[in-house]
Amino acid sequence: MTTYKADVLIIGGGSIGLNCAYYLLKAGRKVTIVDSKEIAQGSSAGNAGHIVPSHIIPLAAPGIVPTAIQWLLDPKNSPFGMKVSLDPKYVLWLLQFTLACSESNVQRAIPPLNSLGQLSARNFSQLIAEEKFNCHYQQTGLLFLYNTASAFEDGKREADLMQKYGIPTEVLNKSALHDREPAARDEVLGGVHFTGDSHLNPALFLKLLGERVRAMGAEVFENTPVTGFDVADGTIRAVKTSAGNFEANEIVLAAGAWTPAVARDLRLNIPVQSARGYSLTMSATQVMPRHALLLGERRVAVSPMGDLLRFTGRLELSNTDTTVNAKHIAGIERAVREYIEVDEKLNVHETWAGLRPTTPDGMPIIGRSPRYRNLILATGHAMLGLSLGAGTGQVVAELVNGKETAFDLNPLRVERF
Ligand SMILES: Cc1cc2nc3c(=O)[nH]c(=O)nc-3n(C[C@H](O)[C@H](O)[C@H](O)COP(=O)(O)OP(=O)(O)OC[C@H]3O[C@@H](n4cnc5c(N)ncnc54)[C@H](O)[C@@H]3O)c2cc1C
């Protein structure tokens, strides 16, 4: 059995793992990454590519459970689905999520989500400029479109709340909206523009970041699944993989939706459930949207990426495989046609499914493990794992180096569960 020595070992080379690698290398550490598949793919490569510091309201918020039940009654058009299972961990997660859908959870989550979102957005623009990444990064904001007066009113209320936290927003009436986004169909009666948001092609960004961390000296072991751990005296002595054992000074666990499965030997309570979503990517259409869009009532994202256009949607709780369901891809396309002008026949290049690592209170888990002195958890970023990646990378590097973190990480510690 081969034994490898590592300074910082990162488990998982998705958005979070690669950002951790980048900021650790910049902070002078040596980095080794192990991934069960290829790095820079994970659940981000086919995602919407939205970098959204405006998203400070957690998924677990008042009203979401009744809305989800209503959606389930319309399976053809629903943006939401869930597995029926009596797995105790899943049932407990559902209970915790339901209890967390409160105003007090929203108030608790906003400060850390806001701090992490702002830090990440700043880091993204600096990283992309410094490294000269050509990944269709567009700082044109995120535009919500609404087709019904009631959803538009809800959107305006959220915009009011976000403005109080310093998020730049512009509410657009019908004519202002159509001036700003000519791709919108006549049915769209208003919108909210979060002008501090941005978007990029996530597959290109991660590919470039993967190449960059290799060039900076990271050792990368692909197709090397972690299979278990040797632990003693509150320390992880070895991480077992298909290629041999890794002994590391520090270990960062960033395995996204697979984190609880990877950590099963460690006897830690990491309440992460997967939430599957889909995307379809096509050649540019005749009328390309000028902005990244979110289609309010349908919860579908639209992302122009140079000569490509991507539609993304659906959240299916606790589905762990990445099989693409053609019925839901068709549902996403149908939803988009309600809001924007789209060619009758689309030249689709790729359909894709990915797993969002979702916690019951809608906040990620970032911090040192309470049980093992050389383990840091960086997971549970749900629908924001690209957006919050660059900030997570920085604070994980600060934790590893024993530095004061850029903001208070206590609300994100796993002990809160
Ligand atoms: C449809 C959809 C749209 C989305 N849109 C956006 C968006 O616009 N903006 C945004 O911010 N987020 C978005 N997300 C969410 C985002 O993609 C996730 O939050 C993000 O991918 C999580 O990153 P991660 O690094 O934690 O996990 P992943 O990207 O899944 O990476 C985890 C890595 O761990 C590896 N791994 C698994 N098991 C093992 C093992 N045993 N040993 C070693 N390695 C292992 C995996 O191979 C993988 O590479 C979207 C998600 C979906 C599904």
The ligand as an SDF file (V2000), in Angstrom:
LIG
                    3D

 53 58  0  0  0  0  0  0  0  0999 V2000
  -28.9100   23.1160  -12.2000 C   0  0  0  0  0  0  0  0  0  0  0  0
  -27.9540   23.8120  -11.2680 C   0  0  0  0  0  0  0  0  0  0  0  0
  -27.7000   25.1770  -11.4340 C   0  0  0  0  0  0  0  0  0  0  0  0
  -26.8600   25.8430  -10.5650 C   0  0  0  0  0  0  0  0  0  0  0  0
  -26.5640   27.1620  -10.7740 N   0  0  0  0  0  0  0  0  0  0  0  0
  -25.7060   27.7970   -9.9370 C   0  0  0  0  0  0  0  0  0  0  0  0
  -25.3260   29.1510  -10.1540 C   0  0  0  0  0  0  0  0  0  0  0  0
  -25.7360   29.7830  -11.1150 O   0  0  0  0  0  0  0  0  0  0  0  0
  -24.5020   29.7400   -9.2670 N   0  0  0  0  0  0  0  0  0  0  0  0
  -24.0050   29.0630   -8.1800 C   0  0  0  0  0  0  0  0  0  0  0  0
  -23.2860   29.6440   -7.3830 O   0  0  0  0  0  0  0  0  0  0  0  0
  -24.2980   27.7710   -7.9700 N   0  0  0  0  0  0  0  0  0  0  0  0
  -25.1460   27.1260   -8.8170 C   0  0  0  0  0  0  0  0  0  0  0  0
  -25.4530   25.8140   -8.6060 N   0  0  0  0  0  0  0  0  0  0  0  0
  -24.9320   25.1450   -7.4080 C   0  0  0  0  0  0  0  0  0  0  0  0
  -23.4880   24.7230   -7.5790 C   0  0  0  0  0  0  0  0  0  0  0  0
  -23.3140   24.0630   -8.8030 O   0  0  0  0  0  0  0  0  0  0  0  0
  -23.0760   23.8390   -6.3970 C   0  0  0  0  0  0  0  0  0  0  0  0
  -23.3600   24.5130   -5.2060 O   0  0  0  0  0  0  0  0  0  0  0  0
  -21.6030   23.5310   -6.4850 C   0  0  0  0  0  0  0  0  0  0  0  0
  -21.3220   22.7100   -7.5870 O   0  0  0  0  0  0  0  0  0  0  0  0
  -21.0840   22.8560   -5.2220 C   0  0  0  0  0  0  0  0  0  0  0  0
  -19.6900   22.8230   -5.3270 O   0  0  0  0  0  0  0  0  0  0  0  0
  -18.8340   21.7870   -4.5220 P   0  0  0  0  0  0  0  0  0  0  0  0
  -17.4330   22.0020   -4.8930 O   0  0  0  0  0  0  0  0  0  0  0  0
  -19.2480   21.8480   -3.0850 O   0  0  0  0  0  0  0  0  0  0  0  0
  -19.3550   20.3720   -5.0420 O   0  0  0  0  0  0  0  0  0  0  0  0
  -19.0910   19.7040   -6.4650 P   0  0  0  0  0  0  0  0  0  0  0  0
  -18.9620   20.7240   -7.5150 O   0  0  0  0  0  0  0  0  0  0  0  0
  -20.1440   18.6770   -6.6650 O   0  0  0  0  0  0  0  0  0  0  0  0
  -17.6850   18.9980   -6.2630 O   0  0  0  0  0  0  0  0  0  0  0  0
  -17.5370   17.8940   -5.3810 C   0  0  0  0  0  0  0  0  0  0  0  0
  -16.3870   17.0270   -5.8790 C   0  0  0  0  0  0  0  0  0  0  0  0
  -16.1930   15.9610   -4.9510 O   0  0  0  0  0  0  0  0  0  0  0  0
  -15.8570   14.8050   -5.6880 C   0  0  0  0  0  0  0  0  0  0  0  0
  -16.0940   13.6000   -4.9070 N   0  0  0  0  0  0  0  0  0  0  0  0
  -17.2660   12.9690   -4.6650 C   0  0  0  0  0  0  0  0  0  0  0  0
  -17.0630   11.8450   -3.9530 N   0  0  0  0  0  0  0  0  0  0  0  0
  -15.7280   11.7490   -3.7300 C   0  0  0  0  0  0  0  0  0  0  0  0
  -14.8960   10.7930   -3.0740 C   0  0  0  0  0  0  0  0  0  0  0  0
  -15.3860    9.6810   -2.5090 N   0  0  0  0  0  0  0  0  0  0  0  0
  -13.5650   11.0080   -3.0670 N   0  0  0  0  0  0  0  0  0  0  0  0
  -13.0250   12.1210   -3.6420 C   0  0  0  0  0  0  0  0  0  0  0  0
  -13.7710   13.0400   -4.2930 N   0  0  0  0  0  0  0  0  0  0  0  0
  -15.1140   12.8650   -4.3240 C   0  0  0  0  0  0  0  0  0  0  0  0
  -16.7460   14.9230   -6.9200 C   0  0  0  0  0  0  0  0  0  0  0  0
  -16.2640   14.1140   -8.0000 O   0  0  0  0  0  0  0  0  0  0  0  0
  -16.6760   16.4000   -7.2260 C   0  0  0  0  0  0  0  0  0  0  0  0
  -15.6420   16.7250   -8.1320 O   0  0  0  0  0  0  0  0  0  0  0  0
  -26.2740   25.1260   -9.4920 C   0  0  0  0  0  0  0  0  0  0  0  0
  -26.4910   23.7570   -9.3550 C   0  0  0  0  0  0  0  0  0  0  0  0
  -27.3120   23.0940  -10.2380 C   0  0  0  0  0  0  0  0  0  0  0  0
  -27.5190   21.6210  -10.0810 C   0  0  0  0  0  0  0  0  0  0  0  0
  1  2  1  0
  2  3  1  0
  2 52  2  0
  3  4  2  0
  4  5  1  0
  4 50  1  0
  5  6  2  0
  6  7  1  0
  6 13  1  0
  7  8  2  0
  7  9  1  0
  9 10  1  0
 10 11  2  0
 10 12  1  0
 12 13  2  0
 13 14  1  0
 14 15  1  0
 14 50  1  0
 15 16  1  0
 16 17  1  0
 16 18  1  0
 18 19  1  0
 18 20  1  0
 20 21  1  0
 20 22  1  0
 22 23  1  0
 23 24  1  0
 24 25  2  0
 24 26  1  0
 24 27  1  0
 27 28  1  0
 28 29  2  0
 28 30  1  0
 28 31  1  0
 31 32  1  0
 32 33  1  0
 33 34  1  0
 33 48  1  0
 34 35  1  0
 35 36  1  0
 35 46  1  0
 36 37  1  0
 36 45  1  0
 37 38  2  0
 38 39  1  0
 39 40  1  0
 39 45  2  0
 40 41  1  0
 40 42  2  0
 42 43  1  0
 43 44  2  0
 44 45  1  0
 46 47  1  0
 46 48  1  0
 48 49  1  0
 50 51  2  0
 51 52  1  0
 52 53  1  0
M  END
$$$$
